[in-house]
Amino acid sequence: MEIGTDQDHIHFLVQSVPMYSATKIVRTIKSITAREIFRGAPGVKRALWGGEFWSDGYFISTVGKHGTEKIIGNYVKDQGKQKATYKSLYVSKQLKLFDA
């Protein structure tokens, strides 16, 4: 897993098992991250329009469709380099999203 930011959006490179749909993964990531940010910084929720941290939309693509994990990882890392704004926030080879 890798998480990084660009000027106005965030990139997640996530590996998952086929039993979880891409939509479920995105909803889970958005839910967990918003909850943790609001818990750690309560003023953020009050400052947001309607109290929602994430916008409704997202883009998702599979690694198998567009190359290898390394190619997609480099794409994610290189997104902000033209503007020198990309920041890698988290890098890990494994992240547990769902408790079994």
Backbone as a ProteinNet text record, in pm:
[ID]
protein_1_A
[PRIMARY]
MEIGTDQDHIHFLVQSVPMYSATKIVRTIKSITAREIFRGAPGVKRALWGGEFWSDGYFISTVGKHGTEKIIGNYVKDQGKQKATYKSLYVSKQLKLFDA
[TERTIARY]
85	0	88.9	45.7	113.2	6.5	30.2	-59.7	24.1	-22.8	46.8	-51.5	-8.1	-96	-37.6	-125	-89.2	-159.2	-167.8	-225	-366.2	-454.3	-593.6	-655.7	-572.9	-626.1	-524.4	-568.9	-485.1	-484.2	-372.1	-357.5	-339.3	-409.8	-391.6	-355.5	-248.9	-216.2	-243.4	-346.8	-396.3	-397.9	-357.5	-369.4	-479.7	-564.8	-677	-703.2	-789.3	-833	-957.1	-982.9	-1096.2	-1234.2	-1246.2	-1379.6	-1433.2	-1345.6	-1389.9	-1394.7	-1508.1	-1521.3	-1441.5	-1405.1	-1332.5	-1414.1	-1543.7	-1631.4	-1629.1	-1632.9	-1629.7	-1497.6	-1387.5	-1257.8	-1252.4	-1299.5	-1298.4	-1386.5	-1505.3	-1595.5	-1533.9	-1467.2	-1403.8	-1290	-1205.6	-1094.3	-1147.3	-1247.6	-1303.4	-1364.8	-1435.7	-1501.2	-1399.2	-1301.5	-1201.9	-1118.6	-1072.1	-986.3	-1062.7	-1186	-1265.1	-1290.8	-1330	-1357.6	-1233.5	-1117.5	-994.7	-951.8	-968.4	-934.3	-1027.5	-1157.1	-1252.4	-1227.4	-1187.2	-1157	-1033	-932.1	-807.2	-809.1	-896.1	-904.7	-1051.3	-1126.7	-1271.1	-1308.1	-1220.3	-1249.8	-1259.8	-1200.4	-1205.4	-1349.3	-1424.7	-1563.4	-1648.2	-1628.7	-1706.2	-1669.7	-1546	-1500.3	-1543.2	-1585.2	-1621	-1765.7	-1790	-1924.6	-2005	-2105	-2188.2	-2122.4	-2003.8	-1937.6	-1883.4	-1873.7	-1823.2	-1677.9	-1592.6	-1450.5	-1418.4	-1476.6	-1447.2	-1555.8	-1517.4	-1616.8	-1680.9	-1790.2	-1861	-1786.4	-1708.3	-1646.5	-1511.9	-1468.6	-1335.2	-1303.9	-1176.8	-1133.2	-1058.7	-1085.9	-1018.2	-983.8	-868.6	-825.3	-746.4	-742.7	-669.4	-528.9	-437.1	-298.6	-289.6	-358.6	-351.9	-395.3	-481.4	-531	-429.3	-346.8	-257.3	-109.7	-71.4	69.8	93.2	215.9	253.6	238.4	249.6	242.3	352.8	471	582.8	552.5	496.9	463.5	359	254.8	149.1	203.9	286.9	347.9	431.4	509.5	589	499.8	389.7	294.4	239.3	198.6	144.4	249.8	373.1	480.7	516	506.6	548	440.8	320	211	241.4	296.1	317.6	453.4	538.8	674.6	682.1	590.1	591	568.3	490.2	457.3	532	610.2	685.8	595.4	475.2	382.5	351	390.5	356.3	428.9	356.4	416.1	373.2	468.2	438.9	405.1	283.8	239.3	257	253.5	259.7	301.3	391.9	431.2	440.2	374.8	378.8	353.5	403.4	377.9	247.7	192.4	69.1	-9	-139	-226.7	-352.2	-397.1	-516	-634.8	-725.3	-845.1	-962.1	-973.7	-1089.9	-1045.5	-1098.8	-1067.3	-1147.4	-1080	-1148.6	-1193.3
-117.6	0	122.9	221.1	350.6	458.4	562.7	677.3	800.9	886.5	1010.9	1118.3	1243.5	1354.7	1436.2	1496.8	1593.3	1722.8	1821.1	1950.6	1941.2	1871	1871.1	1732.1	1629.7	1494.5	1402.4	1281.6	1183.1	1055.1	984.1	858.5	745.7	636.4	514.7	403.8	332.5	211	98.3	18.3	-80.4	-218.2	-317.4	-456.1	-521	-597.5	-659.9	-798	-870.7	-1001.2	-981.3	-1072.8	-1054.8	-1051.3	-1099	-1102.6	-963.6	-861.6	-725.6	-644	-583.6	-501.1	-372.5	-313.5	-186.4	-80.4	-78.7	17.8	-0.2	-124.3	-150.5	-102.3	-124.9	-81.7	70.9	140.3	287.2	339.1	284.9	329.4	306	192.2	161.2	257.4	282.8	376.3	515.2	560.8	693.7	700.7	597.3	595.9	596.9	508	497.9	625.7	676.2	795.2	917.6	936.2	1051.2	1040	922.7	902.5	933.1	885.3	907.3	1054.8	1120.1	1263.2	1344	1316	1388.1	1359.2	1237.1	1202	1277	1283.7	1348.5	1499.8	1553.3	1698.9	1738.3	1745.9	1772.8	1901.3	2000.1	2125.6	2112.4	2007.9	1987.4	1967.4	1885.2	1857.4	1984	2066.7	2191.2	2288.2	2282.2	2374.6	2333.5	2209.6	2160.1	2190.9	2215.3	2238	2109.7	2107.9	1989.2	1882.7	1906.9	1811.1	1687.3	1687.2	1571	1592.4	1494.8	1506.4	1476.3	1372	1329.2	1374.5	1398.7	1423.8	1290.1	1295.7	1173.1	1089.1	1151.7	1079.5	1018.6	930.1	870.6	805.9	780.4	705.4	583.6	470.3	347.6	268	206.3	121.6	6.1	-104	-220	-222.6	-276.6	-287	-378.5	-488.3	-583.2	-524.7	-426.4	-365.8	-270.3	-205.7	-101.3	-125.4	-243.7	-271.3	-342.2	-339	-405.3	-311.3	-368.2	-286.4	-181.1	-218.1	-123.2	-6.2	-34.4	71.1	166	110.5	194.2	271	205.9	273.7	393.2	376	487.8	597.8	560.7	659.6	743.3	675.1	745	838.4	790.5	871.6	991.3	976.1	1082.1	1187.4	1169.5	1261.7	1405.9	1430.4	1567.7	1624.8	1547.5	1594.3	1713	1724.1	1839.6	1967.8	1958.3	2074.3	2072	1966.4	1948.8	1956.2	1894.1	1899.1	1762.6	1654.6	1520.9	1489.8	1434.1	1391.4	1247.9	1161.2	1023.6	1022.2	981	983.1	849.6	741.7	609.4	509.3	421	312.5	186.1	79.9	-47.5	-157.2	-272.5	-386.8	-456.6	-428.7	-492.4	-402.6	-390.4	-314	-395.6	-407.2	-484.1	-390	-397.8	-313	-379.1	-509.8	-580.5	-684.3	-677.6	-776.8	-902.3	-1013.5	-1142.2	-1203.3
0	0	0	-74	-71.9	-72.4	3.4	7.8	-18.8	-107.1	-135.1	-176.4	-167.1	-203.1	-316.6	-393.2	-494.3	-453.9	-540.7	-502.5	-446.2	-515.3	-473.6	-468.4	-460.6	-450.8	-384.4	-357.9	-290.3	-371.6	-367.7	-439.2	-338.3	-359.9	-281.6	-378.9	-352.2	-425.6	-327.6	-354.8	-259.9	-324.8	-248.6	-293.1	-212.2	-280.6	-211.9	-270.1	-202.9	-252.4	-338.3	-431.8	-524.7	-458.7	-335.3	-273.2	-237.6	-234.6	-204.4	-332.4	-358.2	-477.8	-460	-571	-568.1	-494.7	-517.1	-451	-299.3	-253.1	-108.6	-49.2	-119.5	-70.4	-59.5	-162.8	-161.1	-47.9	-33.8	73.6	211.2	227.7	355.8	385.4	286.2	304.8	339.1	265.5	292.8	432.2	471.8	602	715.4	708.6	815.2	825.5	712.7	717.8	767.7	722.1	769.1	918.7	964.4	1107	1191.4	1147.9	1224.6	1223.5	1109.9	1103.4	1192.4	1188.1	1272.9	1420.8	1453.3	1592.5	1640.5	1556.2	1594.9	1586.7	1502.2	1483.5	1466.9	1576.2	1568.3	1495.4	1496.7	1429	1278.4	1222.5	1077.3	1031.8	1101.5	1061.5	1064.3	1165.3	1175	1062.9	1015.1	911.1	770.5	754.2	621	586.3	459.2	408.6	424.7	507	527.5	613.2	663.6	750.7	682.7	549.6	477.4	438.4	471.6	443.7	297.8	242.2	104.6	8.3	-116.3	-220.7	-258.1	-332	-368.7	-472.4	-556.7	-666.7	-633.4	-723.5	-715.5	-849.5	-872.6	-990.1	-939.5	-999.7	-960.4	-1085.1	-1081.6	-1192.3	-1134.8	-1206.7	-1158.1	-1215.1	-1139	-1183.6	-1305.2	-1302.9	-1413.4	-1546.5	-1542.4	-1665.5	-1727.3	-1645.7	-1695.5	-1667.8	-1625.7	-1602.9	-1471.9	-1426.4	-1302.9	-1183.9	-1064.5	-943.4	-942.7	-991.6	-995.2	-1089.5	-1206.8	-1303.8	-1245.1	-1186.7	-1127.8	-1007.2	-924.7	-810.5	-854.6	-961.1	-1014.1	-1069.4	-1134.4	-1185.4	-1069.3	-962.8	-845.8	-787.4	-773.1	-715.8	-803	-935.3	-1027.1	-1052.7	-1002.1	-1031.7	-994.9	-880.3	-836.7	-870.9	-932.8	-956.1	-1050.1	-1144.2	-1233.3	-1153.2	-1047.3	-964.9	-832	-809.8	-684.6	-562.5	-570.8	-458.9	-399.6	-466.2	-418.6	-288.7	-193	-67.4	-40.8	-21.5	15.6	163.9	197.4	335.6	405.1	326.7	387.2	282.3	316.8	227.7	311	265.8	335	234.6	261.4	174.5	210.2	328.9	368	462.6	440	526.5	547.9	669.9	700.8	709.8	612.4	614.2	682.5	667.9	717.3	820.6	940.1	1042	1014.4	1019.6	993.6	1122.4
[MASK]
++++++++++++++++++++++++++++++++++++++++++++++++++++++++++++++++++++++++++++++++++++++++++++++++++++

